[in-house]
Amino acid sequence: MAGSPTELQAAEHLQQQFRALGYQSDLHAFNTRYRYGAPGERVDWRRITASSTIAAKAGLAGQGEILVIAHLDIYLPRDDRDLNHNLGGLTLQGVDDNAAGLGMWGGNHF
């Protein structure tokens, strides 16, 4: 789950894997928030610090570039009812909230 110790472990693991493949890889922490509260009830903003893994590797001159962008996230519980029904959070580790996100672009420049 975003902001959890498990998310940071996953980001660090990805960083190690990228480095083993010869990529320069860094972690990027960022602050974000999400709405928490059922309709008709008081809504809170839950603040978290999440992590991203960024990797890059120089290509051969004149061969163009390939950009791969992906995300792995899970459904965050929106209210106590979600938590009581085991929806979101740590009970659904690795399940994404809007289909797997993967984009690729190839070209001579960005």
Secondary structure by P-SEA (a helix, b strand, c coil): ccccaaaaaaaaaaaaaaaaaccbbbbbbbbbcccccccccbbbbbbbbbbbbbbbbbcccccbbbbbbbbbbccccccaaaaaaccccccccccccccbbbbbbbcccc
